[in-house]
Amino acid sequence: MELKNIVKKQIINLPVYETGKPIEYVAREFGLDPDGILKMASNENPLGPSPKAVEAVSKHLNGLNYYPDGGSYDLRMKLSQKWGLKPSQFAIGNGSNELLEFVAQCFVGEGDETVFGAQSFIVYKLATIFCGGKCVSVPMPNLKYDLDMLRDAVTEKTKIVFMTNPNNPTGCVVKQDEVVNFVKSLPENVVFCYDEAYTEFQDDEVDLRPLISEGRNVICLRTFSKIYGLAGLRCGYSYSSEELAGYINRIREPFNVNTLAQVGALAALDDAEFVNESRRINNLGRKQFEKAFGELGLEYFSEGGNFVMVKVEDASGKFVQMQKRGVIVRPNVGYGLPDWLRITIGKPEQNERCIEELKKLL
Ligand SMILES: Cc1ncc(COP(=O)(O)O)c(C=O)c1O
């Protein structure tokens, strides 16, 4: 019996997640010195990791012979204080990516549907397909959510509506009232999975805790990978009703979040200085890119998150040419946006280098 005849059929058709190209790959492929390569492809924090997290992690290296705390007690207690919710309303994941998969695993089976924006984080699609569900991907005119269209796509088969705000990859932002009204318009038996990976970069954060207290089926996801600069540690969390958190905690592997991720995340929550500086650098960089694109006469889209989108001819070719010059950006062919590059906002000198290299290719 050939394996392909017995493997679950949805796995055969599962698209592969293409990550931002790592520095070492580009160095090998183009014979470059890795130290001179600038990665602006995965919305990582250009300031490095939170210094408080690094200090905490380094103090715990000698305890690695022990298993981690499977219940992430300290982290959940701290999150409970930060958000004014019960510790039992949180679930901690090996990155928020893992939690997205858990949400799908909890609610999606054969024949069920999930609804999300066509140019929205690809993991919603992957998690749905993996669970045997059907993806209903809704057009995003002008790279923005159309909430009426999103609502109209919900049927009696819909189990989850995924939304990320600011959206990745487009960066569009939806306001508090719009999100709240949208959630209130959903049928009671639909779960609203609200991905807040980039929310800390915004001045006004949408707050869905009142909807959770009202008993709505809302789960919010956050990550330590972006503003806290801890993408390599893999830690994210969700908050929701106790019941929903309970289902997620039931299906996760007992030690899904390693010790260093837990202590690093815990310390990062106290690093307000780093968070504020990350936000400041990001706001500066956004203006820098907007000015440069404007001067170059390039169409761009820049609203929220720690990245900008720019429209260029032959974006895939430019993606390769930029790598040869030591700058890694992100093409968006997989999102049906073949003319757009997504660029993670860096430090001013990094942004300048990226702009200069792009300019040479225009
Ligand atoms: C919108 C969105 N959600 C979730 C994630 C996953 O983040 P992590 O698994 O690192 O927490 C990402 C990563 O880029 C993202 O862009």
Ligand as a Chemical Component Dictionary entry (heavy atoms), coordinates in Angstrom:
data_LIG
# 
_chem_comp.id                   LIG 
_chem_comp.type                 NON-POLYMER 
_chem_comp.pdbx_formal_charge   0 
_chem_comp.three_letter_code    LIG 
# 
loop_
_chem_comp_atom.comp_id 
_chem_comp_atom.atom_id 
_chem_comp_atom.alt_atom_id 
_chem_comp_atom.type_symbol 
_chem_comp_atom.charge 
_chem_comp_atom.model_Cartn_x 
_chem_comp_atom.model_Cartn_y 
_chem_comp_atom.model_Cartn_z 
_chem_comp_atom.pdbx_ordinal 
LIG C1 C1 C 0 -1.226 37.758 11.869 1  
LIG C2 C2 C 0 -0.300 36.795 12.502 2  
LIG N1 N1 N 0 -0.784 35.961 13.419 3  
LIG C3 C3 C 0 0.000  35.064 14.027 4  
LIG C4 C4 C 0 1.333  34.971 13.721 5  
LIG C5 C5 C 0 2.141  33.906 14.390 6  
LIG O1 O1 O 0 3.025  34.434 15.275 7  
LIG P1 P1 P 0 3.783  33.532 16.341 8  
LIG O2 O2 O 0 3.448  32.101 16.060 9  
LIG O3 O3 O 0 5.212  33.833 16.148 10 
LIG O4 O4 O 0 3.251  33.965 17.668 11 
LIG C6 C6 C 0 1.896  35.816 12.770 12 
LIG C7 C7 C 0 3.321  35.708 12.412 13 
LIG O5 O5 O 0 3.841  36.340 11.561 14 
LIG C8 C8 C 0 1.049  36.754 12.140 15 
LIG O6 O6 O 0 1.505  37.581 11.210 16 
# 
loop_
_chem_comp_bond.comp_id 
_chem_comp_bond.atom_id_1 
_chem_comp_bond.atom_id_2 
_chem_comp_bond.value_order 
_chem_comp_bond.pdbx_ordinal 
LIG C1 C2 SING 1  
LIG C2 N1 SING 2  
LIG C2 C8 DOUB 3  
LIG N1 C3 DOUB 4  
LIG C3 C4 SING 5  
LIG C4 C5 SING 6  
LIG C4 C6 DOUB 7  
LIG C5 O1 SING 8  
LIG O1 P1 SING 9  
LIG P1 O2 DOUB 10 
LIG P1 O3 SING 11 
LIG P1 O4 SING 12 
LIG C6 C7 SING 13 
LIG C6 C8 SING 14 
LIG C7 O5 DOUB 15 
LIG C8 O6 SING 16 
# 
